[in-house]
Amino acid sequence: MGAMAAKPRVGALEPGRPRPHVPLMNTETPVADALLVACPHCHSLVRVPEARAGEHPKCPRCKSPILSGEPVALDAGAFAAHVERASLPVLVDFWAPWCGPCRMMAPVLDRVAAQRATTLRVGKVNTDEQQLLAGRFAIRSIPTLILFRGGQELARQSGAVDAATLSRWLDQALR
């Protein structure tokens, strides 16, 4: 039998015809209405539409929840992803395991992380392990809380505070 001509695939392009436009991402939600959030597990940056932030989005890379409502341990690489490149505001707790007031603040920060999971990331920098980060931000006493947005420091608070004081401080700084 002779060679049969291959039948063209349905939807295949003909030579010389322009390729149809295919959007690379969902264009229903404008980029301006999306948050750029770092995954707390693999630290990849993920674009999350603000309107869908409460729907428990997952990281496309590692499949972990992105807005888990838990504090994230930050080293230099994770700090860059969460604080400097992501658009979600980040409250960073500079602490040490031997510090009594730091340990008293831990449940307060856990509560804040859970209550504000879709609007604020809580990060923790162990100053004993991350001395370069502590030096970069001139941390002289612990606990020190620094609130960042877009990589810029918005506010700083040194010393332990209760949940109500912390909440008021965050509300005022994020205006």
C-alpha positions as CSV (number, residue, x, y, z in Angstrom):
1,M,0.0,0.0,0.0
2,G,1.1,3.5,-0.7
3,A,1.8,6.1,2.0
4,M,-1.3,7.8,3.1
5,A,-1.4,11.5,3.6
6,A,-1.6,12.5,7.2
7,K,-5.0,14.0,8.1
8,P,-4.6,17.4,9.7
9,R,-5.4,17.7,13.4
10,V,-8.6,19.5,14.3
11,G,-7.5,23.0,15.3
12,A,-4.0,22.6,13.8
13,L,-2.5,25.7,12.3
14,E,-2.0,25.9,8.6
15,P,1.4,27.0,7.4
16,G,1.5,30.8,6.9
17,R,-1.6,31.4,9.1
18,P,-1.1,33.5,12.2
19,R,-1.4,31.7,15.6
20,P,-4.6,32.7,17.5
21,H,-4.1,34.7,20.6
22,V,-4.3,32.5,23.7
23,P,-4.1,34.3,27.1
24,L,-1.4,33.0,29.4
25,M,-3.3,33.7,32.6
26,N,-6.8,34.4,33.7
27,T,-7.5,37.9,32.4
28,E,-10.9,38.2,34.2
29,T,-9.2,39.6,37.3
30,P,-6.9,42.6,36.6
31,V,-3.4,42.3,37.9
32,A,-4.0,45.4,40.1
33,D,-6.6,43.4,42.1
34,A,-4.2,40.5,42.8
35,L,-1.9,40.0,45.7
36,L,1.6,38.7,45.2
37,V,2.1,36.2,48.0
38,A,5.1,34.0,48.9
39,C,4.3,30.4,49.8
40,P,5.1,29.7,53.4
41,H,6.5,26.3,52.5
42,C,8.5,26.6,49.3
43,H,8.7,30.4,49.2
44,S,7.6,30.7,45.6
45,L,5.7,33.8,44.6
46,V,2.1,33.2,43.7
47,R,-0.5,35.7,42.3
48,V,-3.8,35.5,44.3
49,P,-6.8,37.6,43.3
50,E,-7.8,39.6,46.3
51,A,-11.5,38.5,45.9
52,R,-10.4,34.9,46.2
53,A,-7.9,35.2,49.1
54,G,-10.5,33.8,51.6
55,E,-10.9,30.7,49.5
56,H,-7.8,28.9,50.9
57,P,-5.6,29.1,47.8
58,K,-2.9,26.5,47.3
59,C,0.6,26.9,45.9
60,P,0.8,25.6,42.3
61,R,4.3,24.4,43.0
62,C,4.1,22.5,46.3
63,K,0.3,22.3,46.7
64,S,0.5,23.7,50.3
65,P,-2.0,26.4,51.6
66,I,-0.6,29.8,50.8
67,L,-2.6,31.9,53.4
68,S,-2.3,29.3,56.2
69,G,-2.7,31.8,59.1
70,E,0.5,30.6,60.8
71,P,3.7,32.4,61.4
72,V,6.5,31.7,58.9
73,A,10.1,31.1,60.0
74,L,12.3,33.5,57.9
75,D,15.9,33.1,56.9
76,A,17.7,35.4,54.5
77,G,16.2,33.8,51.4
78,A,12.7,33.5,52.8
79,F,12.9,37.1,54.1
80,A,13.6,38.3,50.5
81,A,10.6,36.4,49.1
82,H,8.1,37.3,51.8
83,V,9.1,40.9,52.7
84,E,10.9,42.3,49.7
85,R,9.2,40.7,46.7
86,A,5.6,39.9,47.9
87,S,2.9,42.6,48.1
88,L,1.2,41.2,51.2
89,P,2.2,43.3,54.3
90,V,4.5,41.3,56.7
91,L,4.8,41.7,60.4
92,V,8.3,40.4,61.3
93,D,9.1,39.3,64.9
94,F,12.8,39.5,65.7
95,W,13.1,37.1,68.6
96,A,15.4,34.5,70.3
97,P,14.4,31.2,72.0
98,W,16.0,32.2,75.4
99,C,14.1,35.4,75.6
100,G,11.1,35.3,78.1
101,P,9.2,38.2,76.6
102,C,9.6,36.7,73.1
103,R,8.1,33.5,74.3
104,M,5.2,35.4,75.9
105,M,4.6,37.1,72.5
106,A,4.4,33.9,70.5
107,P,0.7,33.1,71.3
108,V,-0.3,36.7,70.6
109,L,1.5,36.5,67.2
110,D,-0.1,33.1,66.4
111,R,-3.6,34.7,67.1
112,V,-2.8,37.7,64.9
113,A,-1.5,35.4,62.1
114,A,-4.8,33.4,62.2
115,Q,-7.1,36.4,62.4
116,R,-5.4,38.4,59.6
117,A,-4.4,35.4,57.4
118,T,-5.7,37.0,54.2
119,T,-4.4,40.5,54.8
120,L,-1.1,40.1,56.7
121,R,1.7,37.6,56.9
122,V,3.5,37.1,60.3
123,G,7.2,36.1,60.0
124,K,9.6,35.2,62.7
125,V,13.4,35.8,62.5
126,N,15.5,34.0,65.1
127,T,18.2,36.6,65.8
128,D,20.6,33.9,67.2
129,E,20.5,32.1,63.8
130,Q,20.0,35.1,61.5
131,Q,22.5,37.6,62.9
132,L,23.0,39.3,59.5
133,L,19.3,40.1,59.2
134,A,19.2,41.3,62.8
135,G,22.2,43.6,62.1
136,R,20.7,44.8,58.8
137,F,17.7,46.2,60.7
138,A,19.7,47.3,63.7
139,I,17.9,45.1,66.2
140,R,19.1,46.1,69.6
141,S,16.5,44.6,71.8
142,I,14.1,41.7,71.5
143,P,11.3,41.2,70.8
144,T,11.2,43.8,68.1
145,L,8.3,43.8,65.7
146,I,8.7,45.5,62.3
147,L,5.8,45.9,59.9
148,F,6.8,45.9,56.2
149,R,4.8,46.6,53.0
150,G,6.4,46.3,49.6
151,G,9.8,45.8,51.2
152,Q,9.6,49.1,53.1
153,E,9.5,49.5,56.8
154,L,6.2,51.0,57.9
155,A,6.5,50.8,61.7
156,R,8.6,49.4,64.5
157,Q,7.7,48.3,68.0
158,S,10.2,47.0,70.6
159,G,9.1,45.0,73.7
160,A,6.2,42.7,74.5
161,V,2.7,43.9,74.0
162,D,-0.8,42.4,74.5
163,A,-3.1,41.4,71.7
164,A,-5.3,44.5,71.9
165,T,-2.3,46.9,71.8
166,L,-0.8,45.0,68.9
167,S,-4.0,45.1,67.0
168,R,-4.4,48.8,67.4
169,W,-0.8,49.4,66.4
170,L,-1.2,47.3,63.3
171,D,-4.5,49.1,62.3
172,Q,-2.9,52.5,62.7
173,A,0.3,51.5,60.8
174,L,-1.6,49.9,57.9
175,R,-3.9,52.9,57.2
